[in-house]
């Protein structure tokens, strides 16, 4: 990240499904990281 809190897309991990965008990929990664099944199902 640079000083403004922004980073370049070339510095980020590659998108698996670019048609859905980075926000969806970040949301899926967050959901996959949840360990509590009830929280994951919300």
C-alpha distance matrix in Angstrom:
0.0 3.7 6.7 7.8 5.8 5.7 4.7 7.8 10.5 11.4 8.4 9.6 13.0 16.0 17.8 21.2 22.9 21.3 24.1 23.0 19.3 16.1 17.1 20.3 18.8 16.5 19.8 21.8 19.5 19.8 23.6 24.0 22.5 25.1 28.0 30.5 32.5 33.6 30.1 29.1 32.1 31.4
3.7 0.0 3.8 5.6 5.6 5.8 5.9 8.7 12.2 13.0 10.7 12.5 16.1 18.8 20.6 24.2 25.6 23.6 26.2 25.3 21.5 18.6 19.6 23.0 21.8 19.7 22.8 25.1 23.0 23.2 26.9 27.6 26.1 28.5 31.5 33.8 35.9 36.8 33.2 32.4 35.3 34.3
6.7 3.8 0.0 3.8 5.5 7.4 9.0 12.1 15.5 16.6 14.4 16.0 19.6 22.3 23.8 27.4 28.6 26.6 29.0 27.8 24.0 21.1 21.5 25.1 24.3 21.8 24.6 27.2 25.3 24.9 28.6 29.6 27.9 30.0 32.9 35.0 37.3 37.9 34.2 33.7 36.7 35.4
7.8 5.6 3.8 0.0 3.8 5.4 8.4 11.5 14.7 16.6 14.9 15.9 19.5 21.9 22.9 26.4 27.2 25.0 27.0 25.7 22.0 19.3 19.4 23.1 22.8 20.4 22.9 25.8 24.3 23.8 27.4 28.8 27.4 29.2 32.4 34.2 36.3 36.6 32.8 32.4 35.1 33.5
5.8 5.6 5.5 3.8 0.0 3.8 6.7 10.4 13.0 15.1 13.0 13.3 16.7 19.3 20.2 23.6 24.6 22.7 24.8 23.2 19.5 16.5 16.5 20.1 19.6 16.9 19.5 22.3 20.7 20.1 23.7 25.1 23.6 25.5 28.6 30.5 32.6 33.0 29.3 28.8 31.5 30.1
5.7 5.8 7.4 5.4 3.8 0.0 3.8 7.0 9.6 12.0 10.6 10.9 14.5 16.6 17.5 21.0 21.8 19.6 21.8 20.5 16.8 14.0 14.6 18.2 17.7 15.7 18.5 21.1 19.8 19.8 23.3 24.5 23.6 25.7 29.1 31.1 32.8 33.3 29.7 28.7 31.3 30.1
4.7 5.9 9.0 8.4 6.7 3.8 0.0 3.8 6.6 8.4 6.8 7.7 11.4 13.6 15.0 18.6 19.8 17.7 20.3 19.5 15.7 12.9 14.4 17.7 16.5 14.9 18.3 20.3 18.7 19.4 23.0 23.6 22.8 25.4 28.7 31.0 32.6 33.5 30.1 28.7 31.4 30.6
7.8 8.7 12.1 11.5 10.4 7.0 3.8 0.0 3.8 5.3 5.4 6.9 10.5 11.8 13.3 17.1 18.2 15.7 18.4 18.3 14.6 12.4 14.7 17.7 16.4 15.7 19.1 20.8 19.4 20.8 24.1 24.5 24.2 27.0 30.3 32.7 33.9 35.1 31.8 30.0 32.5 32.0
10.5 12.2 15.5 14.7 13.0 9.6 6.6 3.8 0.0 3.8 5.3 5.1 7.9 8.4 9.7 13.4 14.4 12.0 14.9 15.0 11.5 9.5 12.5 15.0 13.5 13.4 17.0 18.2 17.1 18.9 21.9 22.1 22.3 25.3 28.6 31.0 31.9 33.2 30.0 28.0 30.3 30.0
11.4 13.0 16.6 16.6 15.1 12.0 8.4 5.3 3.8 0.0 3.8 5.6 7.8 8.1 10.6 14.1 15.7 13.5 16.8 17.4 14.3 12.5 15.7 17.8 15.7 15.9 19.6 20.3 18.9 21.1 24.0 23.7 23.8 27.1 30.1 32.9 33.8 35.4 32.4 30.2 32.6 32.6
8.4 10.7 14.4 14.9 13.0 10.6 6.8 5.4 5.3 3.8 0.0 3.8 6.8 8.9 11.7 15.0 17.1 15.5 19.0 18.8 15.6 12.9 15.7 18.0 15.6 15.0 18.8 19.7 17.6 19.4 22.7 22.3 21.8 25.1 28.0 30.9 32.2 33.9 30.8 28.8 31.6 31.6
9.6 12.5 16.0 15.9 13.3 10.9 7.7 6.9 5.1 5.6 3.8 0.0 3.8 6.4 8.7 12.0 14.1 12.9 16.3 15.8 12.6 9.7 12.4 14.4 11.9 11.3 15.1 15.9 13.9 15.8 19.0 18.7 18.4 21.7 24.7 27.5 28.6 30.3 27.2 25.1 27.9 27.9
13.0 16.1 19.6 19.5 16.7 14.5 11.4 10.5 7.9 7.8 6.8 3.8 0.0 3.8 6.5 9.0 11.9 11.6 15.2 14.7 12.2 9.6 12.5 13.5 10.3 10.5 14.2 14.0 11.9 14.6 17.3 16.4 16.6 20.1 22.8 25.8 26.6 28.6 25.9 23.4 26.1 26.7
16.0 18.8 22.3 21.9 19.3 16.6 13.6 11.8 8.4 8.1 8.9 6.4 3.8 0.0 3.8 6.3 9.0 8.6 12.4 12.6 10.6 9.1 12.7 13.1 10.1 11.5 14.9 14.3 13.0 16.1 18.3 17.3 18.3 21.7 24.5 27.3 27.6 29.6 27.1 24.3 26.6 27.3
17.8 20.6 23.8 22.9 20.2 17.5 15.0 13.3 9.7 10.6 11.7 8.7 6.5 3.8 0.0 3.8 5.5 5.3 9.0 8.9 7.4 6.7 10.2 10.0 7.3 9.7 12.6 11.8 11.6 14.7 16.5 15.9 17.5 20.5 23.5 26.0 25.9 27.6 25.2 22.3 24.1 24.7
21.2 24.2 27.4 26.4 23.6 21.0 18.6 17.1 13.4 14.1 15.0 12.0 9.0 6.3 3.8 0.0 3.8 6.1 9.1 9.1 9.1 9.1 12.0 10.5 7.7 10.8 12.9 11.1 11.2 14.8 15.7 14.6 16.8 19.8 22.5 24.9 24.4 26.4 24.4 21.1 22.7 23.8
22.9 25.6 28.6 27.2 24.6 21.8 19.8 18.2 14.4 15.7 17.1 14.1 11.9 9.0 5.5 3.8 0.0 3.8 5.5 5.9 7.1 8.6 11.1 9.2 7.8 11.4 12.8 11.3 12.6 15.8 16.3 15.9 18.5 21.0 23.9 25.9 25.0 26.6 24.6 21.3 22.4 23.2
21.3 23.6 26.6 25.0 22.7 19.6 17.7 15.7 12.0 13.5 15.5 12.9 11.6 8.6 5.3 6.1 3.8 0.0 3.8 5.4 5.2 7.4 10.4 9.6 8.8 12.0 13.9 13.4 14.5 17.4 18.4 18.5 20.7 23.2 26.4 28.3 27.7 29.0 26.7 23.7 24.8 25.1
24.1 26.2 29.0 27.0 24.8 21.8 20.3 18.4 14.9 16.8 19.0 16.3 15.2 12.4 9.0 9.1 5.5 3.8 0.0 3.8 5.7 9.2 11.1 9.8 10.4 13.7 14.7 14.3 16.3 18.8 19.3 19.8 22.4 24.5 27.6 29.1 28.1 29.1 27.0 24.0 24.5 24.6
23.0 25.3 27.8 25.7 23.2 20.5 19.5 18.3 15.0 17.4 18.8 15.8 14.7 12.6 8.9 9.1 5.9 5.4 3.8 0.0 3.8 7.0 8.0 6.2 7.5 10.7 11.1 11.0 13.4 15.5 15.9 16.9 19.4 21.2 24.5 25.7 24.8 25.6 23.4 20.5 21.1 21.0
19.3 21.5 24.0 22.0 19.5 16.8 15.7 14.6 11.5 14.3 15.6 12.6 12.2 10.6 7.4 9.1 7.1 5.2 5.7 3.8 0.0 3.8 5.7 5.8 6.6 8.9 10.4 11.2 12.7 14.7 16.0 17.0 18.9 20.9 24.4 26.0 25.6 26.4 23.7 21.1 22.3 21.9
16.1 18.6 21.1 19.3 16.5 14.0 12.9 12.4 9.5 12.5 12.9 9.7 9.6 9.1 6.7 9.1 8.6 7.4 9.2 7.0 3.8 0.0 3.8 5.5 5.0 6.1 8.5 9.9 10.4 12.2 14.2 15.2 16.4 18.7 22.3 24.1 24.2 25.1 22.2 19.9 21.6 21.2
17.1 19.6 21.5 19.4 16.5 14.6 14.4 14.7 12.5 15.7 15.7 12.4 12.5 12.7 10.2 12.0 11.1 10.4 11.1 8.0 5.7 3.8 0.0 3.8 5.5 5.1 6.2 8.7 9.9 10.5 12.4 14.3 15.4 17.0 20.7 22.0 22.2 22.6 19.6 17.6 19.1 18.2
20.3 23.0 25.1 23.1 20.1 18.2 17.7 17.7 15.0 17.8 18.0 14.4 13.5 13.1 10.0 10.5 9.2 9.6 9.8 6.2 5.8 5.5 3.8 0.0 3.8 5.4 5.0 6.2 8.6 9.8 10.5 12.3 14.2 15.7 19.2 20.4 20.0 20.6 18.0 15.4 16.6 16.2
18.8 21.8 24.3 22.8 19.6 17.7 16.5 16.4 13.5 15.7 15.6 11.9 10.3 10.1 7.3 7.7 7.8 8.8 10.4 7.5 6.6 5.0 5.5 3.8 0.0 3.8 5.4 5.1 6.1 8.6 9.9 10.5 12.4 14.6 18.0 19.8 19.7 20.9 18.3 15.6 17.4 17.6
16.5 19.7 21.8 20.4 16.9 15.7 14.9 15.7 13.4 15.9 15.0 11.3 10.5 11.5 9.7 10.8 11.4 12.0 13.7 10.7 8.9 6.1 5.1 5.4 3.8 0.0 3.8 5.5 5.1 6.1 8.7 9.9 10.6 12.8 16.4 18.2 18.8 19.8 16.8 14.6 16.9 16.7
19.8 22.8 24.6 22.9 19.5 18.5 18.3 19.1 17.0 19.6 18.8 15.1 14.2 14.9 12.6 12.9 12.8 13.9 14.7 11.1 10.4 8.5 6.2 5.0 5.4 3.8 0.0 3.8 5.4 5.1 6.2 8.6 9.9 11.0 14.7 15.9 16.1 16.7 13.7 11.5 13.5 13.0
21.8 25.1 27.2 25.8 22.3 21.1 20.3 20.8 18.2 20.3 19.7 15.9 14.0 14.3 11.8 11.1 11.3 13.4 14.3 11.0 11.2 9.9 8.7 6.2 5.1 5.5 3.8 0.0 3.8 5.4 5.1 6.1 8.6 10.2 13.4 15.0 14.6 15.9 13.5 10.5 12.4 13.1
19.5 23.0 25.3 24.3 20.7 19.8 18.7 19.4 17.1 18.9 17.6 13.9 11.9 13.0 11.6 11.2 12.6 14.5 16.3 13.4 12.7 10.4 9.9 8.6 6.1 5.1 5.4 3.8 0.0 3.8 5.5 5.1 6.3 9.0 12.2 14.5 15.0 16.8 14.2 11.5 14.3 15.1
19.8 23.2 24.9 23.8 20.1 19.8 19.4 20.8 18.9 21.1 19.4 15.8 14.6 16.1 14.7 14.8 15.8 17.4 18.8 15.5 14.7 12.2 10.5 9.8 8.6 6.1 5.1 5.4 3.8 0.0 3.8 5.5 5.2 6.7 10.4 12.2 13.2 14.5 11.4 9.5 12.6 12.9
23.6 26.9 28.6 27.4 23.7 23.3 23.0 24.1 21.9 24.0 22.7 19.0 17.3 18.3 16.5 15.7 16.3 18.4 19.3 15.9 16.0 14.2 12.4 10.5 9.9 8.7 6.2 5.1 5.5 3.8 0.0 3.8 5.4 5.4 8.8 10.0 10.1 11.4 8.8 6.1 9.1 9.9
24.0 27.6 29.6 28.8 25.1 24.5 23.6 24.5 22.1 23.7 22.3 18.7 16.4 17.3 15.9 14.6 15.9 18.5 19.8 16.9 17.0 15.2 14.3 12.3 10.5 9.9 8.6 6.1 5.1 5.5 3.8 0.0 3.8 5.6 8.0 10.3 10.3 12.7 10.9 7.9 10.9 12.7
22.5 26.1 27.9 27.4 23.6 23.6 22.8 24.2 22.3 23.8 21.8 18.4 16.6 18.3 17.5 16.8 18.5 20.7 22.4 19.4 18.9 16.4 15.4 14.2 12.4 10.6 9.9 8.6 6.3 5.2 5.4 3.8 0.0 3.8 6.3 9.3 10.7 13.1 10.9 9.0 12.6 14.0
25.1 28.5 30.0 29.2 25.5 25.7 25.4 27.0 25.3 27.1 25.1 21.7 20.1 21.7 20.5 19.8 21.0 23.2 24.5 21.2 20.9 18.7 17.0 15.7 14.6 12.8 11.0 10.2 9.0 6.7 5.4 5.6 3.8 0.0 3.8 5.8 7.6 9.5 7.2 6.1 9.9 11.1
28.0 31.5 32.9 32.4 28.6 29.1 28.7 30.3 28.6 30.1 28.0 24.7 22.8 24.5 23.5 22.5 23.9 26.4 27.6 24.5 24.4 22.3 20.7 19.2 18.0 16.4 14.7 13.4 12.2 10.4 8.8 8.0 6.3 3.8 0.0 3.8 6.2 9.0 8.0 7.5 10.8 12.8
30.5 33.8 35.0 34.2 30.5 31.1 31.0 32.7 31.0 32.9 30.9 27.5 25.8 27.3 26.0 24.9 25.9 28.3 29.1 25.7 26.0 24.1 22.0 20.4 19.8 18.2 15.9 15.0 14.5 12.2 10.0 10.3 9.3 5.8 3.8 0.0 3.8 5.6 5.4 6.2 8.8 10.5
32.5 35.9 37.3 36.3 32.6 32.8 32.6 33.9 31.9 33.8 32.2 28.6 26.6 27.6 25.9 24.4 25.0 27.7 28.1 24.8 25.6 24.2 22.2 20.0 19.7 18.8 16.1 14.6 15.0 13.2 10.1 10.3 10.7 7.6 6.2 3.8 0.0 3.8 5.5 5.0 6.2 9.0
33.6 36.8 37.9 36.6 33.0 33.3 33.5 35.1 33.2 35.4 33.9 30.3 28.6 29.6 27.6 26.4 26.6 29.0 29.1 25.6 26.4 25.1 22.6 20.6 20.9 19.8 16.7 15.9 16.8 14.5 11.4 12.7 13.1 9.5 9.0 5.6 3.8 0.0 3.8 5.4 5.2 6.7
30.1 33.2 34.2 32.8 29.3 29.7 30.1 31.8 30.0 32.4 30.8 27.2 25.9 27.1 25.2 24.4 24.6 26.7 27.0 23.4 23.7 22.2 19.6 18.0 18.3 16.8 13.7 13.5 14.2 11.4 8.8 10.9 10.9 7.2 8.0 5.4 5.5 3.8 0.0 3.8 5.5 5.5
29.1 32.4 33.7 32.4 28.8 28.7 28.7 30.0 28.0 30.2 28.8 25.1 23.4 24.3 22.3 21.1 21.3 23.7 24.0 20.5 21.1 19.9 17.6 15.4 15.6 14.6 11.5 10.5 11.5 9.5 6.1 7.9 9.0 6.1 7.5 6.2 5.0 5.4 3.8 0.0 3.8 5.6
32.1 35.3 36.7 35.1 31.5 31.3 31.4 32.5 30.3 32.6 31.6 27.9 26.1 26.6 24.1 22.7 22.4 24.8 24.5 21.1 22.3 21.6 19.1 16.6 17.4 16.9 13.5 12.4 14.3 12.6 9.1 10.9 12.6 9.9 10.8 8.8 6.2 5.2 5.5 3.8 0.0 3.8
31.4 34.3 35.4 33.5 30.1 30.1 30.6 32.0 30.0 32.6 31.6 27.9 26.7 27.3 24.7 23.8 23.2 25.1 24.6 21.0 21.9 21.2 18.2 16.2 17.6 16.7 13.0 13.1 15.1 12.9 9.9 12.7 14.0 11.1 12.8 10.5 9.0 6.7 5.5 5.6 3.8 0.0
